[in-house]
């Protein structure tokens, strides 16, 4: 019983770390993976680098982003930070 009492603070510290750090990070990664899987042609997106554009073409790993008239950039699907809503610019 004395040995369990010695490890109790360590176990409690791990539980606190799990709920404050590990679990939220896993949830954020899950949400990001879901967002990337739902990308489709015509979505308005912002990349990690801050480039705004509309998805012109998309495949499993890459996409073509129209950033201006007659200007498209080919980039990794993972470079997308977020999808803009209709009222968001």
Jmol script that loads the backbone (N, CA, C; Angstrom):
load data "model"
ATOM      1  N   UNK A   1       0.829  -1.194   0.000  1.00  0.00           N
ATOM      2  CA  UNK A   1       0.000   0.000   0.000  1.00  0.00           C
ATOM      3  C   UNK A   1       0.867   1.249   0.000  1.00  0.00           C
ATOM      4  N   UNK A   2       2.027   1.152   0.670  1.00  0.00           N
ATOM      5  CA  UNK A   2       2.930   2.296   0.754  1.00  0.00           C
ATOM      6  C   UNK A   2       3.531   2.618  -0.623  1.00  0.00           C
ATOM      7  N   UNK A   3       3.741   1.576  -1.434  1.00  0.00           N
ATOM      8  CA  UNK A   3       4.294   1.781  -2.772  1.00  0.00           C
ATOM      9  C   UNK A   3       3.299   2.506  -3.672  1.00  0.00           C
ATOM     10  N   UNK A   4       2.048   2.194  -3.562  1.00  0.00           N
ATOM     11  CA  UNK A   4       1.019   2.872  -4.362  1.00  0.00           C
ATOM     12  C   UNK A   4       0.950   4.342  -3.977  1.00  0.00           C
ATOM     13  N   UNK A   5       1.082   4.630  -2.703  1.00  0.00           N
ATOM     14  CA  UNK A   5       1.070   6.015  -2.238  1.00  0.00           C
ATOM     15  C   UNK A   5       2.232   6.816  -2.792  1.00  0.00           C
ATOM     16  N   UNK A   6       3.360   6.164  -3.045  1.00  0.00           N
ATOM     17  CA  UNK A   6       4.522   6.846  -3.602  1.00  0.00           C
ATOM     18  C   UNK A   6       4.304   7.184  -5.080  1.00  0.00           C
ATOM     19  N   UNK A   7       3.586   6.339  -5.786  1.00  0.00           N
ATOM     20  CA  UNK A   7       3.344   6.566  -7.217  1.00  0.00           C
ATOM     21  C   UNK A   7       2.068   7.364  -7.497  1.00  0.00           C
ATOM     22  N   UNK A   8       1.244   7.577  -6.502  1.00  0.00           N
ATOM     23  CA  UNK A   8      -0.017   8.293  -6.689  1.00  0.00           C
ATOM     24  C   UNK A   8       0.175   9.697  -7.266  1.00  0.00           C
ATOM     25  N   UNK A   9       1.117  10.510  -6.782  1.00  0.00           N
ATOM     26  CA  UNK A   9       1.298  11.831  -7.404  1.00  0.00           C
ATOM     27  C   UNK A   9       1.716  11.743  -8.873  1.00  0.00           C
ATOM     28  N   UNK A  10       2.531  10.764  -9.200  1.00  0.00           N
ATOM     29  CA  UNK A  10       2.970  10.570 -10.579  1.00  0.00           C
ATOM     30  C   UNK A  10       1.793  10.168 -11.476  1.00  0.00           C
ATOM     31  N   UNK A  11       0.964   9.271 -10.982  1.00  0.00           N
ATOM     32  CA  UNK A  11      -0.216   8.843 -11.734  1.00  0.00           C
ATOM     33  C   UNK A  11      -1.180  10.012 -11.905  1.00  0.00           C
ATOM     34  N   UNK A  12      -1.386  10.766 -10.848  1.00  0.00           N
ATOM     35  CA  UNK A  12      -2.266  11.930 -10.913  1.00  0.00           C
ATOM     36  C   UNK A  12      -1.740  12.964 -11.908  1.00  0.00           C
ATOM     37  N   UNK A  13      -0.434  13.168 -11.925  1.00  0.00           N
ATOM     38  CA  UNK A  13       0.181  14.101 -12.866  1.00  0.00           C
ATOM     39  C   UNK A  13      -0.038  13.637 -14.308  1.00  0.00           C
ATOM     40  N   UNK A  14       0.092  12.349 -14.576  1.00  0.00           N
ATOM     41  CA  UNK A  14      -0.148  11.810 -15.912  1.00  0.00           C
ATOM     42  C   UNK A  14      -1.601  12.022 -16.331  1.00  0.00           C
ATOM     43  N   UNK A  15      -2.534  11.803 -15.433  1.00  0.00           N
ATOM     44  CA  UNK A  15      -3.958  11.992 -15.744  1.00  0.00           C
ATOM     45  C   UNK A  15      -4.232  13.457 -16.094  1.00  0.00           C
ATOM     46  N   UNK A  16      -3.664  14.373 -15.336  1.00  0.00           N
ATOM     47  CA  UNK A  16      -3.844  15.805 -15.608  1.00  0.00           C
ATOM     48  C   UNK A  16      -3.242  16.157 -16.968  1.00  0.00           C
ATOM     49  N   UNK A  17      -2.034  15.681 -17.262  1.00  0.00           N
ATOM     50  CA  UNK A  17      -1.414  15.931 -18.563  1.00  0.00           C
ATOM     51  C   UNK A  17      -2.267  15.381 -19.694  1.00  0.00           C
ATOM     52  N   UNK A  18      -2.838  14.194 -19.493  1.00  0.00           N
ATOM     53  CA  UNK A  18      -3.663  13.589 -20.534  1.00  0.00           C
ATOM     54  C   UNK A  18      -4.851  14.482 -20.871  1.00  0.00           C
ATOM     55  N   UNK A  19      -5.564  14.938 -19.850  1.00  0.00           N
ATOM     56  CA  UNK A  19      -6.771  15.726 -20.104  1.00  0.00           C
ATOM     57  C   UNK A  19      -6.476  17.163 -20.522  1.00  0.00           C
ATOM     58  N   UNK A  20      -5.324  17.707 -20.173  1.00  0.00           N
ATOM     59  CA  UNK A  20      -5.016  19.090 -20.539  1.00  0.00           C
ATOM     60  C   UNK A  20      -4.188  19.207 -21.820  1.00  0.00           C
ATOM     61  N   UNK A  21      -3.413  18.201 -22.167  1.00  0.00           N
ATOM     62  CA  UNK A  21      -2.537  18.309 -23.328  1.00  0.00           C
ATOM     63  C   UNK A  21      -2.802  17.264 -24.407  1.00  0.00           C
ATOM     64  N   UNK A  22      -2.770  16.012 -24.051  1.00  0.00           N
ATOM     65  CA  UNK A  22      -2.822  14.948 -25.042  1.00  0.00           C
ATOM     66  C   UNK A  22      -4.202  14.843 -25.693  1.00  0.00           C
ATOM     67  N   UNK A  23      -5.240  14.791 -24.922  1.00  0.00           N
ATOM     68  CA  UNK A  23      -6.593  14.615 -25.454  1.00  0.00           C
ATOM     69  C   UNK A  23      -7.015  15.772 -26.367  1.00  0.00           C
ATOM     70  N   UNK A  24      -6.832  17.040 -25.978  1.00  0.00           N
ATOM     71  CA  UNK A  24      -7.203  18.132 -26.894  1.00  0.00           C
ATOM     72  C   UNK A  24      -6.411  18.107 -28.199  1.00  0.00           C
ATOM     73  N   UNK A  25      -5.134  17.733 -28.131  1.00  0.00           N
ATOM     74  CA  UNK A  25      -4.323  17.671 -29.340  1.00  0.00           C
ATOM     75  C   UNK A  25      -4.827  16.564 -30.267  1.00  0.00           C
ATOM     76  N   UNK A  26      -5.196  15.429 -29.720  1.00  0.00           N
ATOM     77  CA  UNK A  26      -5.727  14.344 -30.537  1.00  0.00           C
ATOM     78  C   UNK A  26      -7.047  14.756 -31.190  1.00  0.00           C
ATOM     79  N   UNK A  27      -7.879  15.478 -30.454  1.00  0.00           N
ATOM     80  CA  UNK A  27      -9.158  15.942 -30.998  1.00  0.00           C
ATOM     81  C   UNK A  27      -8.924  16.941 -32.128  1.00  0.00           C
ATOM     82  N   UNK A  28      -7.954  17.834 -31.961  1.00  0.00           N
ATOM     83  CA  UNK A  28      -7.628  18.813 -32.992  1.00  0.00           C
ATOM     84  C   UNK A  28      -7.101  18.112 -34.249  1.00  0.00           C
ATOM     85  N   UNK A  29      -6.254  17.106 -34.089  1.00  0.00           N
ATOM     86  CA  UNK A  29      -5.729  16.360 -35.227  1.00  0.00           C
ATOM     87  C   UNK A  29      -6.846  15.629 -35.962  1.00  0.00           C
ATOM     88  N   UNK A  30      -7.789  15.079 -35.212  1.00  0.00           N
ATOM     89  CA  UNK A  30      -8.921  14.377 -35.818  1.00  0.00           C
ATOM     90  C   UNK A  30      -9.771  15.352 -36.629  1.00  0.00           C
ATOM     91  N   UNK A  31     -10.048  16.536 -36.075  1.00  0.00           N
ATOM     92  CA  UNK A  31     -10.839  17.536 -36.782  1.00  0.00           C
ATOM     93  C   UNK A  31     -10.131  18.002 -38.049  1.00  0.00           C
ATOM     94  N   UNK A  32      -8.820  18.198 -37.996  1.00  0.00           N
ATOM     95  CA  UNK A  32      -8.059  18.631 -39.170  1.00  0.00           C
ATOM     96  C   UNK A  32      -8.078  17.563 -40.255  1.00  0.00           C
ATOM     97  N   UNK A  33      -7.886  16.305 -39.868  1.00  0.00           N
ATOM     98  CA  UNK A  33      -7.908  15.207 -40.831  1.00  0.00           C
ATOM     99  C   UNK A  33      -9.274  15.119 -41.505  1.00  0.00           C
ATOM    100  N   UNK A  34     -10.333  15.299 -40.734  1.00  0.00           N
ATOM    101  CA  UNK A  34     -11.689  15.271 -41.281  1.00  0.00           C
ATOM    102  C   UNK A  34     -11.902  16.429 -42.260  1.00  0.00           C
ATOM    103  N   UNK A  35     -11.427  17.628 -41.902  1.00  0.00           N
ATOM    104  CA  UNK A  35     -11.560  18.802 -42.774  1.00  0.00           C
ATOM    105  C   UNK A  35     -10.824  18.569 -44.094  1.00  0.00           C
ATOM    106  N   UNK A  36      -9.607  18.021 -44.031  1.00  0.00           N
ATOM    107  CA  UNK A  36      -8.837  17.773 -45.249  1.00  0.00           C
ATOM    108  C   UNK A  36      -9.501  16.714 -46.127  1.00  0.00           C
ATOM    109  N   UNK A  37     -10.140  15.737 -45.526  1.00  0.00           N
ATOM    110  CA  UNK A  37     -10.800  14.690 -46.310  1.00  0.00           C
ATOM    111  C   UNK A  37     -12.064  15.198 -46.992  1.00  0.00           C
ATOM    112  N   UNK A  38     -12.672  16.256 -46.469  1.00  0.00           N
ATOM    113  CA  UNK A  38     -13.914  16.789 -47.034  1.00  0.00           C
ATOM    114  C   UNK A  38     -13.690  17.898 -48.064  1.00  0.00           C
ATOM    115  N   UNK A  39     -12.432  18.244 -48.349  1.00  0.00           N
ATOM    116  CA  UNK A  39     -12.166  19.289 -49.336  1.00  0.00           C
ATOM    117  C   UNK A  39     -12.722  18.868 -50.688  1.00  0.00           C
ATOM    118  N   UNK A  40     -13.279  19.849 -51.421  1.00  0.00           N
ATOM    119  CA  UNK A  40     -13.821  19.565 -52.738  1.00  0.00           C
ATOM    120  C   UNK A  40     -13.595  20.743 -53.669  1.00  0.00           C
ATOM    121  N   UNK A  41     -13.751  20.497 -54.940  1.00  0.00           N
ATOM    122  CA  UNK A  41     -13.583  21.520 -55.962  1.00  0.00           C
ATOM    123  C   UNK A  41     -14.558  22.665 -55.688  1.00  0.00           C
ATOM    124  N   UNK A  42     -14.052  23.895 -55.757  1.00  0.00           N
ATOM    125  CA  UNK A  42     -14.895  25.065 -55.543  1.00  0.00           C
ATOM    126  C   UNK A  42     -14.836  25.618 -54.129  1.00  0.00           C
ATOM    127  N   UNK A  43     -14.240  24.900 -53.194  1.00  0.00           N
ATOM    128  CA  UNK A  43     -14.116  25.392 -51.814  1.00  0.00           C
ATOM    129  C   UNK A  43     -13.158  26.578 -51.764  1.00  0.00           C
ATOM    130  N   UNK A  44     -13.526  27.601 -50.995  1.00  0.00           N
ATOM    131  CA  UNK A  44     -12.637  28.736 -50.745  1.00  0.00           C
ATOM    132  C   UNK A  44     -11.816  28.384 -49.512  1.00  0.00           C
ATOM    133  N   UNK A  45     -10.481  28.435 -49.641  1.00  0.00           N
ATOM    134  CA  UNK A  45      -9.603  28.003 -48.561  1.00  0.00           C
ATOM    135  C   UNK A  45      -8.514  29.032 -48.294  1.00  0.00           C
ATOM    136  N   UNK A  46      -7.898  28.892 -47.124  1.00  0.00           N
ATOM    137  CA  UNK A  46      -6.709  29.657 -46.751  1.00  0.00           C
ATOM    138  C   UNK A  46      -5.641  28.622 -46.434  1.00  0.00           C
ATOM    139  N   UNK A  47      -4.443  28.816 -47.014  1.00  0.00           N
ATOM    140  CA  UNK A  47      -3.357  27.872 -46.766  1.00  0.00           C
ATOM    141  C   UNK A  47      -2.632  28.241 -45.471  1.00  0.00           C
ATOM    142  N   UNK A  48      -1.749  27.376 -45.048  1.00  0.00           N
ATOM    143  CA  UNK A  48      -0.947  27.623 -43.856  1.00  0.00           C
ATOM    144  C   UNK A  48      -0.098  28.874 -44.035  1.00  0.00           C
ATOM    145  N   UNK A  49       0.307  29.140 -45.265  1.00  0.00           N
ATOM    146  CA  UNK A  49       1.108  30.333 -45.570  1.00  0.00           C
ATOM    147  C   UNK A  49       0.284  31.601 -45.706  1.00  0.00           C
ATOM    148  N   UNK A  50      -1.042  31.498 -45.601  1.00  0.00           N
ATOM    149  CA  UNK A  50      -1.894  32.680 -45.670  1.00  0.00           C
ATOM    150  C   UNK A  50      -2.413  33.009 -47.057  1.00  0.00           C
ATOM    151  N   UNK A  51      -2.245  32.119 -48.023  1.00  0.00           N
ATOM    152  CA  UNK A  51      -2.719  32.354 -49.382  1.00  0.00           C
ATOM    153  C   UNK A  51      -4.199  31.985 -49.465  1.00  0.00           C
ATOM    154  N   UNK A  52      -5.004  32.918 -49.981  1.00  0.00           N
ATOM    155  CA  UNK A  52      -6.433  32.694 -50.164  1.00  0.00           C
ATOM    156  C   UNK A  52      -6.675  32.257 -51.596  1.00  0.00           C
ATOM    157  N   UNK A  53      -7.565  31.300 -51.798  1.00  0.00           N
ATOM    158  CA  UNK A  53      -7.874  30.865 -53.148  1.00  0.00           C
ATOM    159  C   UNK A  53      -9.043  29.913 -53.186  1.00  0.00           C
ATOM    160  N   UNK A  54      -9.361  29.481 -54.400  1.00  0.00           N
ATOM    161  CA  UNK A  54     -10.461  28.547 -54.641  1.00  0.00           C
ATOM    162  C   UNK A  54      -9.870  27.277 -55.237  1.00  0.00           C
ATOM    163  N   UNK A  55     -10.302  26.131 -54.731  1.00  0.00           N
ATOM    164  CA  UNK A  55      -9.796  24.858 -55.234  1.00  0.00           C
ATOM    165  C   UNK A  55     -10.317  24.638 -56.649  1.00  0.00           C
ATOM    166  N   UNK A  56      -9.378  24.485 -57.569  1.00  0.00           N
ATOM    167  CA  UNK A  56      -9.701  24.295 -58.984  1.00  0.00           C
ATOM    168  C   UNK A  56      -9.717  22.812 -59.334  1.00  0.00           C
ATOM    169  N   UNK A  57      -8.723  22.077 -58.859  1.00  0.00           N
ATOM    170  CA  UNK A  57      -8.634  20.631 -59.057  1.00  0.00           C
ATOM    171  C   UNK A  57      -8.112  20.021 -57.764  1.00  0.00           C
ATOM    172  N   UNK A  58      -8.504  18.773 -57.526  1.00  0.00           N
ATOM    173  CA  UNK A  58      -8.050  18.123 -56.293  1.00  0.00           C
ATOM    174  C   UNK A  58      -7.918  16.628 -56.529  1.00  0.00           C
ATOM    175  N   UNK A  59      -6.881  16.027 -55.965  1.00  0.00           N
ATOM    176  CA  UNK A  59      -6.733  14.573 -55.964  1.00  0.00           C
ATOM    177  C   UNK A  59      -6.359  14.137 -54.555  1.00  0.00           C
ATOM    178  N   UNK A  60      -5.879  12.928 -54.428  1.00  0.00           N
ATOM    179  CA  UNK A  60      -5.633  12.361 -53.095  1.00  0.00           C
ATOM    180  C   UNK A  60      -4.615  13.156 -52.276  1.00  0.00           C
ATOM    181  N   UNK A  61      -3.538  13.640 -52.903  1.00  0.00           N
ATOM    182  CA  UNK A  61      -2.471  14.303 -52.150  1.00  0.00           C
ATOM    183  C   UNK A  61      -2.252  15.762 -52.507  1.00  0.00           C
ATOM    184  N   UNK A  62      -2.677  16.194 -53.676  1.00  0.00           N
ATOM    185  CA  UNK A  62      -2.397  17.544 -54.152  1.00  0.00           C
ATOM    186  C   UNK A  62      -3.668  18.263 -54.569  1.00  0.00           C
ATOM    187  N   UNK A  63      -3.536  19.563 -54.734  1.00  0.00           N
ATOM    188  CA  UNK A  63      -4.646  20.348 -55.253  1.00  0.00           C
ATOM    189  C   UNK A  63      -4.097  21.522 -56.037  1.00  0.00           C
ATOM    190  N   UNK A  64      -4.928  22.050 -56.896  1.00  0.00           N
ATOM    191  CA  UNK A  64      -4.595  23.235 -57.670  1.00  0.00           C
ATOM    192  C   UNK A  64      -5.479  24.354 -57.129  1.00  0.00           C
ATOM    193  N   UNK A  65      -4.849  25.430 -56.710  1.00  0.00           N
ATOM    194  CA  UNK A  65      -5.551  26.534 -56.062  1.00  0.00           C
ATOM    195  C   UNK A  65      -5.516  27.759 -56.968  1.00  0.00           C
ATOM    196  N   UNK A  66      -6.700  28.255 -57.364  1.00  0.00           N
ATOM    197  CA  UNK A  66      -6.767  29.480 -58.167  1.00  0.00           C
ATOM    198  C   UNK A  66      -6.674  30.663 -57.217  1.00  0.00           C
ATOM    199  N   UNK A  67      -5.623  31.452 -57.368  1.00  0.00           N
ATOM    200  CA  UNK A  67      -5.395  32.584 -56.465  1.00  0.00           C
ATOM    201  C   UNK A  67      -5.722  33.915 -57.120  1.00  0.00           C
ATOM    202  N   UNK A  68      -5.746  33.948 -58.455  1.00  0.00           N
ATOM    203  CA  UNK A  68      -6.109  35.146 -59.210  1.00  0.00           C
ATOM    204  C   UNK A  68      -6.503  34.687 -60.612  1.00  0.00           C
ATOM    205  N   UNK A  69      -6.976  35.602 -61.413  1.00  0.00           N
ATOM    206  CA  UNK A  69      -7.364  35.269 -62.784  1.00  0.00           C
ATOM    207  C   UNK A  69      -6.160  34.691 -63.527  1.00  0.00           C
ATOM    208  N   UNK A  70      -6.322  33.491 -64.077  1.00  0.00           N
ATOM    209  CA  UNK A  70      -5.283  32.785 -64.839  1.00  0.00           C
ATOM    210  C   UNK A  70      -4.029  32.454 -64.025  1.00  0.00           C
ATOM    211  N   UNK A  71      -4.120  32.442 -62.711  1.00  0.00           N
ATOM    212  CA  UNK A  71      -2.977  32.065 -61.869  1.00  0.00           C
ATOM    213  C   UNK A  71      -3.411  30.959 -60.912  1.00  0.00           C
ATOM    214  N   UNK A  72      -2.785  29.805 -61.063  1.00  0.00           N
ATOM    215  CA  UNK A  72      -3.072  28.666 -60.190  1.00  0.00           C
ATOM    216  C   UNK A  72      -1.779  28.171 -59.570  1.00  0.00           C
ATOM    217  N   UNK A  73      -1.877  27.703 -58.355  1.00  0.00           N
ATOM    218  CA  UNK A  73      -0.733  27.137 -57.648  1.00  0.00           C
ATOM    219  C   UNK A  73      -1.019  25.678 -57.340  1.00  0.00           C
ATOM    220  N   UNK A  74      -0.042  24.821 -57.599  1.00  0.00           N
ATOM    221  CA  UNK A  74      -0.177  23.411 -57.222  1.00  0.00           C
ATOM    222  C   UNK A  74       0.475  23.245 -55.862  1.00  0.00           C
ATOM    223  N   UNK A  75      -0.244  22.637 -54.930  1.00  0.00           N
ATOM    224  CA  UNK A  75       0.296  22.458 -53.580  1.00  0.00           C
ATOM    225  C   UNK A  75      -0.236  21.185 -52.950  1.00  0.00           C
ATOM    226  N   UNK A  76       0.366  20.836 -51.868  1.00  0.00           N
ATOM    227  CA  UNK A  76      -0.043  19.665 -51.103  1.00  0.00           C
ATOM    228  C   UNK A  76      -1.376  19.932 -50.425  1.00  0.00           C
ATOM    229  N   UNK A  77      -2.181  18.906 -50.347  1.00  0.00           N
ATOM    230  CA  UNK A  77      -3.474  19.024 -49.675  1.00  0.00           C
ATOM    231  C   UNK A  77      -3.288  19.416 -48.206  1.00  0.00           C
ATOM    232  N   UNK A  78      -2.194  18.982 -47.602  1.00  0.00           N
ATOM    233  CA  UNK A  78      -1.921  19.267 -46.197  1.00  0.00           C
ATOM    234  C   UNK A  78      -1.604  20.738 -45.949  1.00  0.00           C
ATOM    235  N   UNK A  79      -1.373  21.517 -47.022  1.00  0.00           N
ATOM    236  CA  UNK A  79      -1.059  22.933 -46.873  1.00  0.00           C
ATOM    237  C   UNK A  79      -2.298  23.769 -46.556  1.00  0.00           C
ATOM    238  N   UNK A  80      -3.483  23.192 -46.676  1.00  0.00           N
ATOM    239  CA  UNK A  80      -4.714  23.926 -46.389  1.00  0.00           C
ATOM    240  C   UNK A  80      -4.885  24.051 -44.884  1.00  0.00           C
ATOM    241  N   UNK A  81      -5.085  25.283 -44.430  1.00  0.00           N
ATOM    242  CA  UNK A  81      -5.274  25.550 -43.009  1.00  0.00           C
ATOM    243  C   UNK A  81      -6.744  25.503 -42.627  1.00  0.00           C
ATOM    244  N   UNK A  82      -7.589  26.141 -43.443  1.00  0.00           N
ATOM    245  CA  UNK A  82      -9.021  26.147 -43.132  1.00  0.00           C
ATOM    246  C   UNK A  82      -9.831  26.444 -44.377  1.00  0.00           C
ATOM    247  N   UNK A  83     -11.098  26.070 -44.317  1.00  0.00           N
ATOM    248  CA  UNK A  83     -12.051  26.346 -45.381  1.00  0.00           C
ATOM    249  C   UNK A  83     -12.857  27.556 -44.964  1.00  0.00           C
ATOM    250  N   UNK A  84     -12.978  28.517 -45.874  1.00  0.00           N
ATOM    251  CA  UNK A  84     -13.757  29.719 -45.581  1.00  0.00           C
ATOM    252  C   UNK A  84     -15.242  29.474 -45.816  1.00  0.00           C
ATOM    253  N   UNK A  85     -16.064  30.019 -44.962  1.00  0.00           N
ATOM    254  CA  UNK A  85     -17.499  29.949 -45.128  1.00  0.00           C
ATOM    255  C   UNK A  85     -17.942  30.981 -46.156  1.00  0.00           C
ATOM    256  N   UNK A  86     -19.193  30.909 -46.597  1.00  0.00           N
ATOM    257  CA  UNK A  86     -19.711  31.849 -47.601  1.00  0.00           C
ATOM    258  C   UNK A  86     -19.595  33.300 -47.158  1.00  0.00           C
ATOM    259  N   UNK A  87     -19.904  33.584 -45.895  1.00  0.00           N
ATOM    260  CA  UNK A  87     -19.904  34.969 -45.399  1.00  0.00           C
ATOM    261  C   UNK A  87     -18.528  35.417 -44.914  1.00  0.00           C
ATOM    262  N   UNK A  88     -17.559  34.531 -44.922  1.00  0.00           N
ATOM    263  CA  UNK A  88     -16.211  34.831 -44.443  1.00  0.00           C
ATOM    264  C   UNK A  88     -15.309  35.156 -45.622  1.00  0.00           C
ATOM    265  N   UNK A  89     -14.478  36.132 -45.504  1.00  0.00           N
ATOM    266  CA  UNK A  89     -13.572  36.500 -46.601  1.00  0.00           C
ATOM    267  C   UNK A  89     -12.174  36.723 -46.140  1.00  0.00           C
TER     268      UNK A  89
END
end "model"
wireframe off; spacefill off
backbone 0.3
color backbone group
